[in-house]
Amino acid sequence: MNYKKIIPNQDVRLKILKSTEYIPDKIMIKLQYYLKTGRKLRLKKPERFTEKIQYYKLYCREEMMTRLADKAQARNYIKSKNLEEILIPLYGIYNNADEIDFDKLPNRFVIKLNNGSGTNILCKSKQNLNIEETKNIINSWLKNRTVKAGREWAYYNIEPKIIIEKFMESEEGLIDYKFYCFNGEPQFIKISLIENLNNVTNNSFYDLEFKKLPYLTDGVKGIERNLPEPKKFDKMVEICRTLSKDFPHVRVDLYNLEGEIYFGEFTFYDNSGYQLFVPDEFDYILGEQFILNN
């Protein structure tokens, strides 16, 4: 069921989700899984990757997951692993939009929420930025978003903050390398070509030898051109091993600008575990790598 077509307005969808916060997670997750995948959720014996993500949401309660899901706190974890050089230069962290002194910001920058998904503002020219409108958007995010939209436990106790970072750009466009890591070992990469940080235009899955695999995310076009292996690819893999070794599963997102590697984010619940794969067998292939204990 494509709920975005039924309720196209995101604000309306968020208000509906906020009004259902009282419903227990297990009931809501089963309902959402059925509505978004068309399948009944099997929690007693999950086999699919998407089923194991739901189990992960409900039963894995590691405090470290909350720290890493918080994009502001995650920076400290990166430093603790002696990888400070992969952090995107930071201009500031703020509690609300009124704290931001736009006069002190450079001409180009990126605004994002520390606990958000799809909540990014890409400023390519401060002269053309409507500051009051920008403040209203940010404060609306802070006021109206519900942390329980996808019932992703790791986000429940994150204090919302605004992060402003350096604008990252490349002549080839920004490429997001999403490493699917299981027990400290990257196994697959989803490479996304993106626009404006919010819109994925194409994506495809690759193996660790950088060969494109015949698997796609349903509803998103695959990458048609041949992508060369990025410079220092081996270093990207090693960084993912270092950052993921404490968890049965985490997705580590990196950027690579002509060999300069930058950290994007940690994601424990890839697309909230509600995405469909084409062909469907890839859901099982990923699921085989995801070992759940207890």
N, C-alpha and C positions, 0 to 999 in steps of 0.2 A: 504493500500500500504506500503510495507516494503522498505522505501527509503534507508535504510542502505545496503540492498542487491543490489539495483540499483547503488548506489554510495558508495562503501565500504570504501573509503579513507576519514577519518574524516577531514583532511586538505582541501580536495576538497570541501566537504560539507560546511565547514565554509567559504571558499572563495565565494561560490555561495550565501550563506546567506548574507555575507557582501556586495555583489554587489546588493542586493535587499533592502538595508536599506532605500532607498528613498520611497519605497512603504508604504503608510499609514498603521498604525497598524491594523485598523479594517478590511481592505481588506486582509492583510497578514494573520491575525488570522483566518478569514473565510476560506482562501485557505488552510492553514496548517491543520486546524481541519478536513476539508474534505479529504485531502490527507492521514492523519494519522489515522482517525477513519472510513472513508468511509461514514460519515454522514454529512448532511447539518446542519450548526450551527444555533440554534434558540436563538437569543439574546433578542427578544421582550418578550418571555415567556420561559426562560430557566427552565428546570426541572431536567436534569441530573447534577450530580456533575461536570462532565467535561465541561458542558455548562456554569455552574455558575463560574467556574474558568476563562473561557474566558471573561465573564462579569466583573469579579473581576480585570482582567488585564487591561481592557479598561476604567473602570469607577471609581475604588477605588484609590484615590490619597492621601493617608495619608503619610506624611513625615516620620512618625515613621516606616512605612514598609520598607523604604530604609535603615534606621539605623539598623533594625534588620536583613535584608537580607545580610548586610555587616557583614561577620563573625568576623571581627576585632571590629567593633562598637558594635556588639551584646554583647560582653563581658561586656561593660559598663552597658548595660541594665540589664544583669544578676546581676551585683554588686548592681545596684539601687534597686533590689528586695531582697537584703540581701541574695543572693544565691551564693556568691563568691566561696563557697566550692565545687560547682559542675563544676567549670571551669577547663578544662584540663590545666595543667601547661604549661606556655608559655615561649619559649626561645627567641622569637624576632619577630618583624614585620618590613618588609623591602619594599623599593620602587622598587628595581630591584635585580637581582641575584648577581651583583657585590658587593652589600653592605653586603652580608652574609659572616661572618668570620667562615668558616667551622671548623677551628682549635678549636674554643671555644664551638662547639656543642658536646653533648655527643655522644656515639657510635651509639645509636638508636634514631631516631626522625622521625617526619612526616612533610612534606612540603605540603602546600596547598595554593590555591588562596582564597582571601577573598570574591570574587564574582563568584567563579567557581563552576562547577558541573562536577565531574569526573576528576578533575585536582588535583590529589594527588600523591605524591611520598613517598613511605614507605621505609625508610632506616633502614634495620635490622642490618647492619654492616657498619660503616663509612669506614673501611678499604677496603671494596669491592665496595664502591661507586665511580663511575667515576664523579669527581666533575665538570670537564669542560662540559661533556655531560649533567649533571644535570642542569648546568647554562644555557646551550643552550635551553633545554626543557622549563625551567621556562621563559626565555626571549621570547621564541616563543609563549608561552601562553599569555604573556603580550602584545605582538605585534599583534598577528593574531586573537585573539578571538573577537567576536562581541557581545556586550551586548544585541543586538536586535535579537538574534537567535530565541528565543521563544516568542519575543514581550512581555517580562515580565517587566512591567513598574518599579517595585521596584528596579530593577538592573541598570536602565539607568544612574543614577547619583552617582554611587559608584566609587570612585577612586581606581583602582586596586592596591592591596598590596599582599605581600607574607607573609604568616604566618608559623612559625615553632613551633611545639608543641611537647609535650612528646609523645612517642610511647606507645599506649595503647594496652595491650595484656592480653589474658586470656587462660588458658589451654583448655577451650571449644571452642576457637575461638571467634572472636568479634561478638557480637549480637547487632543489631541496633533496638531499640524500637521506632517506629515512631507513635506518638499519634496524631490522627486526632481530633482536638479540634474545637468546634463550640460555639461561644459566651461564652467562658471561661469554657466550659465543655468538657473534653475528652470523645469521644463516641466510638471510635474504635482504635485498635492498629495494625499496620502492622509490623510484626517482620521479620527482614531480617538477614539471615546468610551471612556474607560477607568475601571476601578474598581481601587482598591488598587495602582495602578502595574503590576500583573502581569497583569491581565485586561482584554483588549479586548472590549468588549461589542458594538460596531458599528463598521464603517468603510465609507467610500465614497471614491471618487476624484473630484477636482475639477480644473478647469483654472485657468489664471492669471487668468481673469475671474471666478472663484469660481462657476462653473456646475458643477453635479453631472454627472458623466459616467456612461454606462451600463456601468461596469466594476466588478467586485467581486473581493475576495479569496475564493477558494474556502473554504467552511466558516465564513465570518464573515458575519453579517447586515449588510445595508446600512443606512445611516442613513435613517430614514423621515421624520423631521421636517425642516422647512426650517431650515437653519442660516443665520443672517445673516452677512454678511461681517464678520470681526472688525475692531475699531477698529485703525487704523494698519496695515492690511493691506499697503499699498504699502511701508511701512518693513520689514515682515517679508520681503517679496520682495527688497528691496535688501540686507538683512542676508545673505540666502542667496546672493546674487550675490557679495558680498564674501568669504564664508567658503568658497565652493566653487570659486573660479576657478582654483585650482591643480591640479584633478583632472579626469580624464575623466568620472568619476561619483562622487558622494557624496550620501547622503541627509542633509539637515539637519533636525533635529527642533526645533521651537519650541513654546512655550506662549504664550498671550495671555490675560492676566487683566485685562479691562476696559481694554485699551490698553497695559498693562504687558507688554512682551515679554521672555520668558526663554528661554535656550538649554537644550535637552534633551540631545542627543548627536549625534555624527556616526556614520553607519553606511555602510560601504563595501560590505557584502555583505547587501543587503536580504533578510531571512529566509533567509540563507545561499544564496540563489538557488534554493531548493527549493519555493517557493510556486507554486500554480496560480492562474490568473486565470479569471474568468467574465465574458464569453466569452474563449476562449483567444487571440483575436486581439490582446488588449492586451499579451500577452507580446512579440509582434512590434512593436507600436507603440512600446513602451518600448525595445525592442532597436534600433530605427532611430535613436533619439537617442544611443545609447551607441556612440561612435566609438572603436574600439580601434586604436592605432597600434603596429606592431611586436609 
